[in-house]
Amino acid sequence: MTGSQEHTVKAFDQDIGQLRALISQMGGLAEQAIEDAMLALQRGDAELANEVRLKDKQIDAIEAELEKLVVRVIALRAPMADDLREVIAALKIAAVIERIGDYAKNIAKRVPLIHAEGEERIEVVSILPAMGQLAADMVHDVLDAYSARDPQAAVRICARDNALDDFYDSIFRTLVTYMVENSKTISQVAHLLFVAKNLERIGDHATNVAEMVYFAATGDYMAERETGEAETN
């Protein structure tokens, strides 16, 4: 390998390292946003909820930085095969993480509405915080799988999405029953259902990242799994 080739390889490795670092940074912010949004919901903490909304701009800014880096890498390094697969996977994963951050922000937006003065207070469904923790854990673990290039960990994360779907189904039935029996709580229950749906979507996106991790690591698509309904904004 010539000195020029060695320099090119080293420069590419540095770019890949930077891409991975940006993904890790985005993911950490998204994971924290989920946890903070759920904590704000439990406490009725409008200030913390507002912080979640404001910090979402950081995730957007990092995604924009990563997109510019990907364009530069493709233009200057002309990566092929495995290297190109990794670059494209990073771009796609960043877009999914940005969406996860949006879901956390949307949950935070509901906090002051759920805890509005004059509304009859209802207890947040006891399993809703556990559902939020599972969603945050899936995001954390899929980022670990991405960092480790671990396709088997990615497969295990996809399998856990069924548990999150079960959480959602249980919460949906409980809340709808409560709403029917307590008509004054319709508004709050509707917002709580929205929160539960957003958590369920976060799980779906975590599995999407897991599938990208698997593809980037192996070059093969993960065996098809059962999917839920099509995504809605």
C-alpha beads as a LAMMPS data file, in Angstrom:
LAMMPS data file: protein, C-alpha beads

233 atoms
232 bonds

1 atom types
1 bond types

-500.0 500.0 xlo xhi
-500.0 500.0 ylo yhi
-500.0 500.0 zlo zhi

Masses

1 110.0

Atoms # bond

1 1 1 0.000 0.000 0.000
2 1 1 1.412 3.382 -1.001
3 1 1 1.656 6.347 1.333
4 1 1 -1.217 8.020 -0.506
5 1 1 -3.416 4.950 -0.108
6 1 1 -2.557 4.683 3.581
7 1 1 -3.499 8.327 4.063
8 1 1 -6.824 7.761 2.279
9 1 1 -7.649 4.719 4.399
10 1 1 -6.722 6.569 7.593
11 1 1 -8.832 9.568 6.602
12 1 1 -11.789 7.303 5.821
13 1 1 -11.443 5.527 9.167
14 1 1 -11.476 8.896 10.894
15 1 1 -14.640 9.868 9.029
16 1 1 -16.331 6.602 10.005
17 1 1 -15.303 7.171 13.607
18 1 1 -16.860 10.620 13.483
19 1 1 -20.073 9.217 11.988
20 1 1 -20.295 6.667 14.787
21 1 1 -19.646 9.350 17.398
22 1 1 -22.442 11.535 16.000
23 1 1 -24.860 8.584 16.013
24 1 1 -23.923 7.835 19.613
25 1 1 -24.428 11.471 20.596
26 1 1 -27.815 11.660 18.891
27 1 1 -28.905 8.382 20.429
28 1 1 -27.899 9.425 23.917
29 1 1 -29.934 12.615 23.606
30 1 1 -32.955 10.723 22.263
31 1 1 -32.781 8.151 25.052
32 1 1 -32.559 10.912 27.672
33 1 1 -35.472 12.732 26.044
34 1 1 -37.681 9.656 26.433
35 1 1 -36.755 9.247 30.096
36 1 1 -37.202 12.960 30.862
37 1 1 -40.533 13.143 29.035
38 1 1 -41.868 10.209 31.050
39 1 1 -40.531 11.674 34.307
40 1 1 -42.203 14.979 33.478
41 1 1 -45.436 13.094 32.831
42 1 1 -45.288 11.268 36.155
43 1 1 -44.524 14.453 38.097
44 1 1 -46.667 16.848 36.099
45 1 1 -43.452 18.840 35.603
46 1 1 -44.156 21.361 32.858
47 1 1 -40.670 22.882 33.152
48 1 1 -38.936 19.553 32.517
49 1 1 -41.327 18.867 29.659
50 1 1 -40.375 22.188 28.095
51 1 1 -36.684 21.310 28.417
52 1 1 -37.320 18.142 26.436
53 1 1 -38.948 20.171 23.693
54 1 1 -36.081 22.669 23.549
55 1 1 -33.333 20.024 23.561
56 1 1 -34.881 18.346 20.525
57 1 1 -33.186 21.054 18.458
58 1 1 -29.818 19.581 19.478
59 1 1 -30.766 16.242 17.922
60 1 1 -31.836 18.006 14.722
61 1 1 -28.550 19.934 14.588
62 1 1 -26.453 16.779 14.963
63 1 1 -28.439 15.049 12.234
64 1 1 -27.736 17.974 9.902
65 1 1 -24.018 17.756 10.734
66 1 1 -24.022 14.018 10.047
67 1 1 -25.772 14.476 6.698
68 1 1 -23.067 16.923 5.601
69 1 1 -20.362 14.483 6.685
70 1 1 -21.972 11.632 4.726
71 1 1 -22.084 13.756 1.573
72 1 1 -18.429 14.659 2.028
73 1 1 -17.390 11.046 2.639
74 1 1 -19.186 9.778 -0.460
75 1 1 -17.827 12.626 -2.611
76 1 1 -14.215 12.469 -1.431
77 1 1 -13.691 8.820 -0.429
78 1 1 -15.942 7.053 -2.963
79 1 1 -16.523 4.153 -0.549
80 1 1 -17.395 0.756 -1.989
81 1 1 -19.130 -2.416 -0.764
82 1 1 -18.944 -2.782 3.037
83 1 1 -17.727 0.773 3.556
84 1 1 -20.554 2.279 1.525
85 1 1 -23.059 0.105 3.367
86 1 1 -21.829 1.468 6.672
87 1 1 -22.036 5.087 5.522
88 1 1 -25.580 4.684 4.180
89 1 1 -26.642 2.836 7.338
90 1 1 -25.384 5.730 9.475
91 1 1 -27.419 8.185 7.393
92 1 1 -30.592 6.095 7.723
93 1 1 -30.081 5.451 11.440
94 1 1 -29.627 9.158 12.111
95 1 1 -32.975 9.879 10.443
96 1 1 -34.698 7.265 12.606
97 1 1 -33.117 8.585 15.811
98 1 1 -34.284 12.081 14.893
99 1 1 -37.807 10.691 14.608
100 1 1 -37.485 9.002 18.010
101 1 1 -36.548 12.390 19.449
102 1 1 -39.670 13.855 17.867
103 1 1 -41.828 11.238 19.586
104 1 1 -40.276 12.103 22.948
105 1 1 -40.925 15.781 22.241
106 1 1 -44.539 15.001 21.366
107 1 1 -44.970 13.192 24.688
108 1 1 -43.536 16.213 26.494
109 1 1 -46.020 18.495 24.736
110 1 1 -48.879 16.524 26.307
111 1 1 -47.669 16.931 29.894
112 1 1 -49.280 20.345 30.610
113 1 1 -52.478 19.198 28.895
114 1 1 -52.739 16.040 30.987
115 1 1 -52.051 17.939 34.187
116 1 1 -54.039 21.092 33.323
117 1 1 -55.712 22.938 36.169
118 1 1 -59.446 22.422 36.380
119 1 1 -59.204 18.940 34.878
120 1 1 -60.302 16.032 36.997
121 1 1 -57.056 14.291 37.858
122 1 1 -56.592 10.636 36.986
123 1 1 -53.651 8.475 37.909
124 1 1 -51.281 7.768 35.071
125 1 1 -51.765 4.118 34.184
126 1 1 -49.434 2.150 36.432
127 1 1 -47.758 0.338 33.533
128 1 1 -47.169 3.456 31.421
129 1 1 -43.825 4.322 33.097
130 1 1 -42.694 0.706 32.636
131 1 1 -43.595 0.943 28.959
132 1 1 -41.553 4.129 28.694
133 1 1 -38.576 2.448 30.335
134 1 1 -38.760 -0.491 27.941
135 1 1 -38.821 1.881 24.974
136 1 1 -35.807 3.804 26.320
137 1 1 -33.957 0.538 27.011
138 1 1 -34.568 -0.633 23.444
139 1 1 -33.087 2.603 22.105
140 1 1 -30.086 2.276 24.440
141 1 1 -29.475 -1.370 23.540
142 1 1 -29.789 -0.885 19.794
143 1 1 -27.178 1.864 19.976
144 1 1 -24.904 -0.528 21.847
145 1 1 -25.519 -3.090 19.091
146 1 1 -24.610 -0.471 16.483
147 1 1 -21.425 0.458 18.321
148 1 1 -20.418 -3.203 18.708
149 1 1 -21.538 -4.204 15.186
150 1 1 -23.448 -7.030 16.858
151 1 1 -26.078 -8.540 14.513
152 1 1 -27.299 -11.055 17.096
153 1 1 -28.005 -8.297 19.607
154 1 1 -29.980 -6.561 16.862
155 1 1 -32.108 -9.693 16.397
156 1 1 -32.816 -9.862 20.146
157 1 1 -33.908 -6.223 20.201
158 1 1 -36.431 -6.850 17.430
159 1 1 -37.889 -9.721 19.435
160 1 1 -38.535 -7.366 22.361
161 1 1 -40.837 -5.186 20.281
162 1 1 -43.645 -7.682 20.908
163 1 1 -43.476 -6.913 24.636
164 1 1 -43.894 -3.204 23.896
165 1 1 -46.881 -3.955 21.681
166 1 1 -48.407 -5.965 24.539
167 1 1 -47.921 -2.970 26.848
168 1 1 -49.742 -0.762 24.380
169 1 1 -52.658 -3.166 23.957
170 1 1 -53.092 -3.451 27.715
171 1 1 -52.921 0.303 28.275
172 1 1 -55.332 0.960 25.417
173 1 1 -57.953 -1.396 26.855
174 1 1 -57.528 -0.004 30.372
175 1 1 -57.775 3.627 29.308
176 1 1 -60.740 3.150 27.006
177 1 1 -62.603 1.336 29.794
178 1 1 -61.765 4.150 32.226
179 1 1 -62.891 6.784 29.742
180 1 1 -66.240 5.065 29.183
181 1 1 -66.855 4.867 32.925
182 1 1 -65.626 8.423 33.650
183 1 1 -66.743 10.726 30.863
184 1 1 -65.153 13.788 32.487
185 1 1 -61.704 12.309 31.864
186 1 1 -62.081 11.913 28.103
187 1 1 -59.598 14.698 27.309
188 1 1 -56.884 13.415 29.637
189 1 1 -57.373 9.822 28.570
190 1 1 -57.048 10.832 24.918
191 1 1 -53.690 12.469 25.685
192 1 1 -52.516 9.403 27.621
193 1 1 -53.470 7.183 24.699
194 1 1 -51.399 9.465 22.498
195 1 1 -48.429 9.018 24.863
196 1 1 -48.792 5.237 24.778
197 1 1 -48.961 5.254 20.976
198 1 1 -45.818 7.366 20.762
199 1 1 -43.962 4.910 22.998
200 1 1 -45.135 2.050 20.800
201 1 1 -43.818 3.896 17.740
202 1 1 -40.458 4.459 19.471
203 1 1 -40.187 0.701 19.840
204 1 1 -40.969 0.248 16.158
205 1 1 -38.220 2.699 15.259
206 1 1 -35.742 0.963 17.563
207 1 1 -36.410 -2.256 15.666
208 1 1 -35.904 -0.389 12.387
209 1 1 -32.467 0.674 13.615
210 1 1 -31.765 -2.919 14.677
211 1 1 -32.539 -4.108 11.156
212 1 1 -30.126 -1.522 9.732
213 1 1 -27.446 -2.597 12.213
214 1 1 -27.920 -6.203 11.112
215 1 1 -27.631 -5.276 7.446
216 1 1 -24.574 -3.074 7.985
217 1 1 -22.838 -5.860 9.920
218 1 1 -23.733 -8.827 7.696
219 1 1 -24.724 -7.518 4.272
220 1 1 -27.937 -9.538 4.584
221 1 1 -31.443 -8.497 5.503
222 1 1 -32.826 -9.728 8.798
223 1 1 -35.421 -12.477 8.529
224 1 1 -38.806 -10.855 8.114
225 1 1 -40.697 -10.226 11.328
226 1 1 -44.333 -9.420 11.962
227 1 1 -44.975 -5.715 11.710
228 1 1 -47.677 -3.504 13.099
229 1 1 -49.703 -0.921 11.324
230 1 1 -48.120 1.546 8.964
231 1 1 -46.502 4.551 10.564
232 1 1 -48.523 7.655 10.970
233 1 1 -47.257 11.072 11.952

Bonds

1 1 1 2
2 1 2 3
3 1 3 4
4 1 4 5
5 1 5 6
6 1 6 7
7 1 7 8
8 1 8 9
9 1 9 10
10 1 10 11
11 1 11 12
12 1 12 13
13 1 13 14
14 1 14 15
15 1 15 16
16 1 16 17
17 1 17 18
18 1 18 19
19 1 19 20
20 1 20 21
21 1 21 22
22 1 22 23
23 1 23 24
24 1 24 25
25 1 25 26
26 1 26 27
27 1 27 28
28 1 28 29
29 1 29 30
30 1 30 31
31 1 31 32
32 1 32 33
33 1 33 34
34 1 34 35
35 1 35 36
36 1 36 37
37 1 37 38
38 1 38 39
39 1 39 40
40 1 40 41
41 1 41 42
42 1 42 43
43 1 43 44
44 1 44 45
45 1 45 46
46 1 46 47
47 1 47 48
48 1 48 49
49 1 49 50
50 1 50 51
51 1 51 52
52 1 52 53
53 1 53 54
54 1 54 55
55 1 55 56
56 1 56 57
57 1 57 58
58 1 58 59
59 1 59 60
60 1 60 61
61 1 61 62
62 1 62 63
63 1 63 64
64 1 64 65
65 1 65 66
66 1 66 67
67 1 67 68
68 1 68 69
69 1 69 70
70 1 70 71
71 1 71 72
72 1 72 73
73 1 73 74
74 1 74 75
75 1 75 76
76 1 76 77
77 1 77 78
78 1 78 79
79 1 79 80
80 1 80 81
81 1 81 82
82 1 82 83
83 1 83 84
84 1 84 85
85 1 85 86
86 1 86 87
87 1 87 88
88 1 88 89
89 1 89 90
90 1 90 91
91 1 91 92
92 1 92 93
93 1 93 94
94 1 94 95
95 1 95 96
96 1 96 97
97 1 97 98
98 1 98 99
99 1 99 100
100 1 100 101
101 1 101 102
102 1 102 103
103 1 103 104
104 1 104 105
105 1 105 106
106 1 106 107
107 1 107 108
108 1 108 109
109 1 109 110
110 1 110 111
111 1 111 112
112 1 112 113
113 1 113 114
114 1 114 115
115 1 115 116
116 1 116 117
117 1 117 118
118 1 118 119
119 1 119 120
120 1 120 121
121 1 121 122
122 1 122 123
123 1 123 124
124 1 124 125
125 1 125 126
126 1 126 127
127 1 127 128
128 1 128 129
129 1 129 130
130 1 130 131
131 1 131 132
132 1 132 133
133 1 133 134
134 1 134 135
135 1 135 136
136 1 136 137
137 1 137 138
138 1 138 139
139 1 139 140
140 1 140 141
141 1 141 142
142 1 142 143
143 1 143 144
144 1 144 145
145 1 145 146
146 1 146 147
147 1 147 148
148 1 148 149
149 1 149 150
150 1 150 151
151 1 151 152
152 1 152 153
153 1 153 154
154 1 154 155
155 1 155 156
156 1 156 157
157 1 157 158
158 1 158 159
159 1 159 160
160 1 160 161
161 1 161 162
162 1 162 163
163 1 163 164
164 1 164 165
165 1 165 166
166 1 166 167
167 1 167 168
168 1 168 169
169 1 169 170
170 1 170 171
171 1 171 172
172 1 172 173
173 1 173 174
174 1 174 175
175 1 175 176
176 1 176 177
177 1 177 178
178 1 178 179
179 1 179 180
180 1 180 181
181 1 181 182
182 1 182 183
183 1 183 184
184 1 184 185
185 1 185 186
186 1 186 187
187 1 187 188
188 1 188 189
189 1 189 190
190 1 190 191
191 1 191 192
192 1 192 193
193 1 193 194
194 1 194 195
195 1 195 196
196 1 196 197
197 1 197 198
198 1 198 199
199 1 199 200
200 1 200 201
201 1 201 202
202 1 202 203
203 1 203 204
204 1 204 205
205 1 205 206
206 1 206 207
207 1 207 208
208 1 208 209
209 1 209 210
210 1 210 211
211 1 211 212
212 1 212 213
213 1 213 214
214 1 214 215
215 1 215 216
216 1 216 217
217 1 217 218
218 1 218 219
219 1 219 220
220 1 220 221
221 1 221 222
222 1 222 223
223 1 223 224
224 1 224 225
225 1 225 226
226 1 226 227
227 1 227 228
228 1 228 229
229 1 229 230
230 1 230 231
231 1 231 232
232 1 232 233
